[in-house]
Amino acid sequence: MTLHFSDDLTDVSWPDGAVFVVDDALPGELVAALPGPCLCVEAGESLKSLAGIEGLARQVLTLRSTRPLTLVAVGGGSLGDAVGFLASILWRGVALWQVPTTLLAMVDSAHGGKTAVNLAGHKNQLGTFYVADAVVIAHYFLDTLPLDLREEGLVELLKVLWLQMPKKLEAFDDAETYDALLNDEPEEHRRLWTEVIDAAVEAKQRVVADDPRETTGHRRILNLGHTAGHGLESLYGLPHGRAVAWGLAACAHLSCERAELSEDDACRLLTHLDPLLVPLPDLEAPADREHFCAKLRRDKKRRGDRIISILLDGPGRPLQTDEITAEDWWNALRKSTNAWHSRSLRVSAPDQFRSTDIVLPPDKSRHNRAAAIAHLRPGPTEVSTSGARPAADAVHLRRALERLSALSPEDEAHIHASDGGTTGRFLLAICAHRPGPTNLHFAPSLRRRPHQPLIDSLRDGGAKIEQQTSGFVLTGWKTPPRTLSVDPSRSSQFASALALLSASGHRFELHLQSPPASTPYFDLTLSMLGDAGVDVEVSASTIHFSPTAALQQKVRLAIPADTSSTVVWRAIAALRDDLRAPSFPEVDHPDRRFDAIARQLTSDSHNVTVNLQDAPDLVCVLAALASLLPSSLTVTGASHLRHKESNRIDELAAAFDEVGVSVEPRPDGLHVPTGVQRPQAGAPFDPRGDHRLAMAALVLATATEDLIITDAGCIAKSYPDLWRHARCTGYTATLTDP
C-alpha cells in the first residue's frame, strides 16, 4: 500500500481507468475537479448491504466495463468499506484507492484491508481482506472537518499510538501542541498533522503486517478501547469515537488494577483523553448495566464464552486477556465517569481570544418541559433541538421517560432521576399520574433538596408516596383529581410539575397557595402547554386546564439555544472586548436582563442593586463579574437560592472567599463590595457540585494567571461543553489530578 499526502487532490496522479465513488454530501466543486467519471452515492449503513453493493456494481459497470479499472472511494468509513468490498469481488478483484474524508477513516478504516457489508440488521457480517493499492490523505478534508469529527478521529489516532508508537505521544504531552491540534485551524499546522497521521498509519500497518488475515490473534490488539466502546455505542447511541474514548478511559483503570500499567502512565492516558470525553448518562440504572453486559457477552472477539479484552502493561505494551468480565468493564466505566466528574482543571485565560462560533446547548428549561409534554400528550409530538450537547438534566429526564413509555401503566417501574431538581420533581408528578407502582431513585444531593410541598399536593390528589433511603416509592392515583393545590414559594417547579399533567388531557384546576418563586418559569410552562393544545385559563391564584382537539394533533416543539448558558460568555465579553460572545436567543427569558445589569456595573454607577427574584440563575455569574469591576452589587429577592444544588448564596460566598474574593451573604441575597478584586493565582475553586458556580469560576479565571476548578464535571448538568468551548476560545483547561 502506498500512502500519499495531498493538499487538495489537484496534485495527485490518478490511475488509468479510475471510477470515483463519492459521498454525495461532499461539495460539488470537489466532485467537478476529479478527473474521471464519478458516482455520487448516499453514504451510510444503507450502502453496506448486498442490495446496495449490487446497485453500486451496476452503476460502475455502466461507466466502465473493461480493465484497467480502479475504484476510488472518496468518503468516510462506511463508504470506504462498501467500495472496498465491491473492489474485492468485482471481476474477482480490481484495483482500489481510498481517499478518506474523515480523520477517523484516515487513521483507521482506510488501512488494514478489512471490508464488510451488513446482513439481516447485523453489522459487518460479510467481508473480505483486500488492502487498498493507495491511500490519499488530503489536507483539504481535514481543513473543513467539524471539530466533533476531528476529536473522534483523534481518539483512534491516540489508540494506535499507545499500542505501537509511544514516542510519538510526546506531541500530546505538550499542552500547546495538543491544543493546536484540537482547536487551531488545521491548515495552520499541516506539517504537524502530517506527522501524527503518518505515525498513526505506520503504527496500524505494523499490527496488520504481523497478522494480515487475523489468523494469529495479534491483530486483536486494535480492539483496545473497543470492548466497552461497542457496549456504549449500543446502549446510548454514542458516536464511535466518543464511545471508544470512554472505553480507553475504562481501560486505563483496569490496566492499573489487572495489568502492569503504572499510575503515572494511566494518568498520562487519561490526560490525553480528557478533552475528548463527553458526559455519559447516569450509570446507576440496573437496566443499563444489563444491556451493556449482554452486548459485551455477544462480542465477536470471544474465546468460547469468555470476552477477550485488550489492556496495557505500558505504552506500546498491549496485553490480551480473557479474565475481564462484562461486569468488570461496567464497574471500570463507573469509576471513569466518577473520576471525570470530580476532576480538577487548571484554567487560564488567553492573551488573545480566538475568533470562534460558540454553539450553545438547547434551552434546559424548555427541553425538560417539552420532554414531559411529549411523554404525556396523546397526540404525536416532535421535540426539535439544535446546537451543542443537551444538558445532563434533559438527558436523564428523556431516558427516564423512555423507560416509562416502554411499560404499561400498571407495570412496576424502577426509574433513576439522578441529581436534577427539575428531573426529579417532574418525575414525581408523572409517576403519581400512572396507576402502577414506581420506585423513583434520587441521587443523595437531590434527596437533600426540598420536595415536600409537591409530595403533599400529590398525596392530597390520591397518590401513595413513601420516602425511602434511595428516593420514593409511589403508587399513582386511579382517578385523576379535579383539583390540586400547592405552595410554590420555594420552587416554581412544584407548580410546573403539576401543571404539566394537563398535557395528558386531564381536566383540572390548580390552586397556588402563594406566588411562584420564579414566575417567568411557571409562565413558560403555561405557554408551552398552550402550544401543545391545552386551554389554560388563569383566574387570580387558580389556573384551569382543559384539553382541546389540538391535543390529539401532531405538534412540533422547537427548543432554542440556552439563554442561561449565554450569560457566562457575555460576562467574559464585558471584561474582555476581544471575545466574540454569542447573542442571546430571540426568546422571552428572564436572563436576558443580564446585559442591562452588566452595563450598569461597567458604567460609572458604583452602587448597583437588582432584584433577581425572577432571574435567579444570574446570581453566580453576576457576582463574579461585579467582583472584578469597581462597582458594588447588591442582589435581593434571591432567598430561594438556598434550596438549589447547593445553598447557592452561602456556598457562593465560601467558594469565592477560598480564592480571595469577598462576597457578603445576606438573608435575601448577597452583596459584592466596591473595588476590583483579583482571585488568587493557582487557588482551588470548589463549585460544591453546582453548575452555576462552575460558570462563575470561568469568569473569575479570566482575571488571574490561573485558577484550579475542582469538581469540574458538575457543569454537565446544564452546559456539558463549557470547558470544551473555553478551549476553543483560547483558554487552557488541563487536568491537575487524573
N, C-alpha and C positions, 0 to 999 in steps of 0.2 A: 504494500500500500504506500502511495506517495502522498505526502501532506504539503499543500500549497497554502500560503498566506497571501491574501489579496486585499487591496483597499476597497474596490467597488465592483469587481468582476470584469472590468474592462481590460485588464491586463492578463487575463487567463487564456492560455492556448487550449481551446476546447478540442476534444477528439472528433475525428470524422464520424459522420453518421449519428451525431448526438440528437436525442429527443429529450427535451426538458419537460419534466413533470413538476409543476409549480403550484404551491399553495395559493389558492385564489384570493387569500387575504393580503398578499404582498402587493406593493404599489405597482400600478400599471406601467409606469415608466421603466421600472426594473425589468419587467417581462419584455417590454418592447426592445430593450437593449440586448437581450440574449440573442445569439447569432443563429439559432436553429429553430425548428418547429417546436411549439410549446403547447402543452396540455395544462390548462388551469383547472385544478380539481379542489373540491372541498376536503380539507384535511380533517383528521379526527378518527375516532374509532369506527365510524361507518365505512370508511375506506378499507379498514383492516378486516375484510371478510372475503370469503370465496367469491361471492357475487360482486363485491367491489373490485377484486382483482380481475375477474373475467371482463367486467366492463372496461377497466383500465387497459387490459391487453388488447381489446378490440380497437380502442382509440389509438393506441400506439401503432398497431399494425396498419391502421388506415393511413397514418403519416409516413411509416417506413416499413416495408415488408421484406427487405433484403439486408444481409450483412454488408458492411460493418454496421453494427447498431450498439450505441451506448446509451443507457438510460441514465439521465442526470436528475437526481432528486433534489429539488430546491424547496426546503421546508423544515419543519421540526421533526421530532422523533417519530410520530405516528406515520407521517408521510414517508420518511426515510425507511421505516420498517416495511411498509407496503410495497414501495418501489423496489427495495432490495429483494423482497420475496418474489416479485414478478421477474426481476432480472435473473434470479437463480433458476427459474423453471421455464422461462420463455426460450424456446429452441434449445432446451437443456442448458441454458446459460448464455447470457450476453454480458457485455462489459457494463460496469456500474461505477458511476461517480456520485458522491454525496456532497451536497452543498448545504450544510446545516444552517438554519436561520435563528436558532436559539442557542444560548450558551450551554444549556443542558445537553442538547444534541451535539454541540461542538466538542464537548469533552467526554461524552458517554456513548450515546446510541449510534453515532456515525462510525464508530470504531468497533472492532471486535468481530464483525461478520455475522452477528445474530440477526435473523429476520423472522418475522412471525405475523400471523393473522389470527383473528379470534374465531371461536367456534361455539355455537349454541350459548352465547352470552358469557362464555368463559374466555379470559384474555390469553392470547399468545399460545394457543393450543396446537397450531400447525406452524412449522417453521423449518428453516434451513440454516446452515452455516455458509455464508457467502460474503467474503471480505471484499469491500469496495476497492477498485483499482486506484482510486484517488479520492481524497477528501480536500475540499477547498474551504478554508476559513476566511470569510470576507468581513473585514472590519466594518463595512457598511451596515451589516446586520447588528453588530454589537453597538454601534453608534446610535441606532434607532430603537434598541431594545428597551422596553419599560423596566424600571428599577425592580419591580417584583420578579420579573423573569430573569433579570441579571442575578438577583440574590439566589433564586432557586438553582441556577447553574453553578454558582459559587459553592453550594453545598456539595454537589457531585465532584467539583474540582478539588475541594478540600479533602473529600473522602479518599480519592485515589492518591493524593499526595501523602496523606497519613499512612496509606497502605504501602507505598513503594518509594517515595522520594522525599523523605523527611527534611533533607537540606533545603528543599525549595519552599518549605513552610516559613522560612525566615521573612518572606515578603508579608506574611500575615501576622508575624510577631511585631513588626514595626507598625505602630498605630497610624503614622502618617501615610505610609504606603497602602495599608489596608483601607484607610479612609478614602484615598484617591480611587481605588478600585470600586469601592461601594458608591461613592457619592459624586465624584467628578464626572464630567462628560467623558465617555470612553475615548473619544477622538483626541483628547488631550494627553492620553497615556498609551498610545498604540504599541510602543515598544514594550512597555510593562505587560500589557495584555498578551502580546505575542509570546513573551517569555513564560507566563504562567500557564497559558493554554498549551503551548508546546510541551511543557513539563508534564502536564496532566495527560496529554495524549501519549507521550512516551511511557509514562507510568502504566497506563492501561494496556498499552501494547506489550509491555514486559509480562504482565499477567497472562494475556491472551496467548503470547508466544509459548508459554510454559504449558498451556492446556487449551489448544485452539478449538477442540471439539468437545470440551467438558468431559473428558474420559478419566482424568486422574483425580478430579475433585479440587485441584488447586484454584481453578477459576472461581470457585465458590466465594473466595475472599472478597470478590467485588460486591458481595451481598452485605458488606459492612454498613450498618445503619438501616438496612432494608427490612430486616425481620420485623422489628417494631414499626418501622415506617409503613410497611404494607398494611399492618393492622390498623394504624391510624388513618390511612387513606380510606380503608373500608368503613371504619367507624364514623369518622367525622367529615368525610369528603374533602380532606385536605389536598392541595396540590402536591404532586410527588416530591418536589424538592423540600417543601416545608415539612412534610411528614418524615422524610429521611433525616432532616436536621434534628428533629426530636429523637429519632432512632439513634443517631450518633451521640446525642446527649445522654440517653439512657445507657448506651454502650460505655461511655466514659465512667459512669458509676459502677456498672457491672464489672468492667475491666479492672477497676481498683479492688473490688471485693473478691472476684473469682479468677482473675488472671494476675499478671505481674506489672500492670501499668502503675507507675508511681503517681502519687498525689499531685506532684508538680506537673507531670505530663497530662494528667486528667484535667487539671485546671487550665493548662495551655489549650487543650482541645475545646473546653467549654468557653474559653475566651474567644477563640476563633469562631465558635458557633453563635455567640451571644447576639450579634447584630442580625442574624439570620433566623432567629427563633421568633415565632408569633404565639400569642396566647392560645392555650388549649382550653376547651371547656373543662368544667369541674370533673375530676377523675374519681369521684366518690360513688357514682351510681353503680349498683351491682349489675344492672342490665348492660351497661357499657363495658364493664370488666368481662362479662360472659361473652359478649360479641367479639371483643378483641381477642380473647384467649382462643375462642373457637376458630377465628380466622388464622391465627398462628399455627394451630394444630393441623390445619389443612395446607400449610405452606408446602410448595413443591420441593423445597430443599429440606427433605427429611431423611433420616436413617431409620427405616421401619416406622415406628410411631414416635420417634424422638426428633425434636427440632435440631437442626444443625445451625448453630449460632456462630457468628464471627465476632471475636473480641480482639483486644490489643494487649500484647505484652509490652509494647512501647511503640514509638513512631517507627514505621517500617517493619514492624514485627507482628503481623496478624496471627491469630490463633483460631483454629476451628475446634469447636467443642459441641458435644450433644448432651451436656449436663445442665443446660439452662432451660428452664421450663417457660411456658407461656406466662404463668403467674409471676415468675422472676422478672420477665420483661415488663409486665404491668407495674409491678412494685418499683422497678427502676425508673419507669416513666413518672410515677408519682413523686419519687424523690427528686427527679429532674425538674418537674414543674414547681414543686415546693421551693427548691433552691432558686429557680429562676424568678419566682415572685418575690422572694425575700432578699434578692441580691442587692449589693450596693454598687452604685455607679459614680465614678468621678466625672463631674460635668464641668466643662469650661466653655465660655463663650468665645467666638472667633474675633479676630481683629477686624475682619470684614465679612459680613454675611454673604452667602451665596445667593444668587437670584434663582429661586425655585418656586414652583407652584405647590402649595401645601393643600393636599386633598383631605378634607376633614371627614370624620366618621359620620354616619347618619345620626340624626337627632334622637338621642336616647329616650327622651320623654315621649315623643310621638311614636317611636319604634315600639316601645313597650305597650302603649295603648293600642296600636294597630294590631299587634300580635294577639292581645286579649280579645279584641273585637272580631278578628278573623276566626279565632277558635270558637267563639260563642255564636256568631252570626249564622242564621240558617241559609242565607244566600251565599254564592261563591264570592270570595274576597281575595283580591290580589294586593299584596303588600309590596310596593316598589321602592327599593332603596338604591342609592348610588353613593359613590365616594369610597373612603377607606374602610378598613375592617370595622364591623359594628362593635359597640360596647359589649363587654362581657355580660353585663346585666341583661341586655337584649338577647344575647345568645342563650343564656341559661333559661330565660323565660320561654323562648321559642322551643328549645329542646324539651322542656318540661311539658309544654302544651302538646307537642307532637306525641309524647308518651301517653298523655291522657286521651288524645284523639284515637290512638290505636286500641283503646279499651272500650268495652261497652260501659254505659253509665253506671251499671250495677257492680262492675268488677272492682275488686280491691286494687288499689294503686299505691305504688311507692314512688314518691316524687321528691327530687332534690332541688331546693331553691338556692343553694349556695349562700352567698353573703349579701345579695342585693335586696335593699329595702323595698323597692318597687316590685321586684320579682316575688318576694315573699308575701307581700300584702295583696297583690293581685291574685296570687295563687290561693291564698286563704279564702278569698271571696269565691273564686271559680270552683274550688273544691267543695265549698259549702253548698254550691248550686247543683252538684251532682249527687244522686242518692246513694251511691256506693261508698264504702269506706276508703279513706285516703290516709296514708302515712306520709306526712309532709315534713321533710328533713330540712332544718335550718343550720347553717354554719354557726359556730359559737358567737361570732361578732353580731350576727343577725338576731340571735336569741336574746342578746342583751338590749336590743332596741325596743322601744315601746310599740305594742300592738293591741293592748287591752281594749281601747275604745272600739276597734274594729271587731275584735272577738266578741265583745259584749253585744254588739249590734247583730252579728251573725247568729249568736245564740238566741237572742230575742226573736229572730226570724224563724227559728226552729231547727237550726243545725246543732249537732252534738260535737263539742270540741274539748278534747282533753290535752293538757300540756304534758309532754314527755321530755326526757333528758335531751333527746335529739331534735325536738320540734313539737309537732302536734299530730294527733290522730283525730280525723274528722269523719263524721257521718252526716251527709248533707240532708237538707230538708226534702220531704216527699212532695210537698206542695209549696211552690214559691210564695213567699209572703207578699201581701199587697202594700205593706208599709214597712219601711226601715228607718231607723233614726241613729245618728252618730254624732260624736263630738270630734270635729276635725281640727281643733285648735292647736294640737301638737304636730299634726301632719295632714296636709290636704290629701295625701294618698289614701287615708281611711275613707274619705268621701268618694274619691275617684274609683277605688276598688269596687264599691257598692254600685256606683252609677254605671259602670261598665257592664254589669249583669243585664242591663236593659238591652244590650246587643243581641241577647238570646231570643228576644220577642216577649220577654217578661214585662207585663204592665204593672208598674208600682209607683209609689211616691216615696221620696227620700227627704226626711226632715233633718236639717242641720241645726244642731244644738248651739253652735257658735260659728262665727265666720271661719273659713278655712285658713290655715297658717299661711298658705301661698295661694291667694285667689286666682292668679293667672293660670296656674297649673290645673286647677279644678275647671276653670273656664275652658281650657284646652280640651279636657276630657269631654265636656258637654258639646263642644264644637265638632269633635271627631265623631261622636255618636250621631249628631245630626247628619254629618256626611254619610254615615253608614246606613241611614234610613230610620233612625229613631226620632220621634217627635218629642222635643224637650221643651217643657213649659216651666218657667221659673216664676214663682209667686212668693215674694218675701223670702223666708228661710226654707221654703218647701219647693222641691223640684218634682214635677210629674213627668214620667216616662211612658210613652205609648208607642207601640210598633206601627209602622206604616207599610204599605205594599212594597216600597222600595227596599225594605229589609230582606225581601226574598230575591231581589235582583242582584246582578253582578255589579260590584263596585271596585274601584281601584283607589287604594290609599297610598299616596306618594309621600315618602319621607325625605325631607330636605336635609342639608348638612346641619351639623350640631352647632347651635349658636353658642352654647356654653364653652365648647372647645375652642371656638374662635377667639374667645376673650384672652386666653393666655398669650396668643401671638400679637393681639392688639396692645396688650400691656407692654410687651417687649418693644414693639414699634414705638410706643410712647417714650421709651428710654433711648432707643437707637433708631435714627432716621434712615439707616442703611438696610433695615429689614423690610421686605415687601410682605406685609401681613395680609392674610385673606380677608375679604369683605364679609360682613355679616350676611347670612342668607336672607332673602327677601320674604321673611315671615314675621308675624307678630310674636315677639318673645320678650319677656321682661329683661333679659340680659342685654338687650340692645341699648339699655341705659348706660352701658359701660363707657362708651365714647364721650358722652356728655360729662360724666363724672371725671374721667381722665383729663379732659380739657380743663376742668376746674383745678385739678391737682397740679397740672403743669403750667397753669397761668400764675398770675400774681396773687391769687387767693391763697392765703396761708392757713385758713381755718375752714375746712370743708366738712359739712355734716350731711349725711344721707341716711334716709330710712330705707332699709333693704328687706322689709317685711315680704314684699312680693318678688324679690330677686336675690334670694339668699345665696345662690351659687356664686355670686360676685365677690363675696366677702374675702375669701382667701387671697385671690389674685389682687384685689384692690388693696388689701393690707400690705402685700409685698411691694406693689407699685408705690404706695404712699411712703413706705419706709425708705425708699431710695430717692425721694424728692424732698424739697424744703418744706412743702405744705404738711399740715397736720390733717388727720382724717378721723372723724367720729362716726361710727356706724351704730344706728339704732334699729329697733324693730327686728332683731335677729336672735331673740332668746331661744327660738325653736331649733337653732343650730346645735344646741347642746344634746340633741337626740338624733344626730346623724351617725355616719360610720364611726366617728369619734365624737367626743364632746368638743365640737369643732371650735368653739370660742376659746375654751381654756387650753385645749391641746395646741391650737394655733399659737397662742401666746407662749406656751412652753417650748414648742419646736423652734420658734423664732428666737427665743432667748438663748437656746443652746448654740446658735450660730452668731450670737452677739447683736441681735436686733430686738429692740424693746417694743412690745405691744401690750397695752393695758386692757385686760378683760373687764367687761362691765356687765351688770345683770341683763341689760337689754342689747348688748353688742360688744363693741371694743373701741379703743382709742389708740391711734398711732401718733406719737408726739411730733412736734415741729422739729425739722432738721434732718439732713441726709444721714442715713446710717448705712454702713458697709458691712456685709456679712464677713465673718472671719474666714480667711482663705484656708481651705482644707478641712473646715469644720464639718462634722456629720450632721445632716439634717434628717430627722426621723419623721416621716409624714403620718406615723401612727396608723398605717393601713388605710389612710384617707386619700382618695384620688384627687380631691380638690387641694389638699395641702401639697401633694406632689406637683401639681401645676404651679402653685405658688413658689415651690423650690426652684423650678426652672427660671422663673422671673428673677429670684434672688441671685441665682448663679450668673446672671448677666452682668452683675455689678461687682464681681470678685474674681480673683485668679482662678479658683476652682471651688467646688462645693461637692461634698460626698453625700449623695442622696441614698439613704438606706431604704429597704423595703420598696425598691423602685417598681416592682411589678404590680403594685396596687393600682397604678394608673390604668391598667387594663379594664377596670370597672366601667370607665366612661370613654377613654381615649387610648386604645391599645397601641397606636402607632406614634405616641408622643415622642419617645426617645428616638425612634427611627426618623421622624420628621425633624427633630432637633439636629441629628447628624446631617441630614440633607441640607439644612440651612447653614451648617458650618460649625456647630457645637461639636466638641469631642465628648463622648459618653462611653467610658471604658470601665470594665469590671475591676473592682478592687479586691473582691474575695470570692472567686469562683467556687 
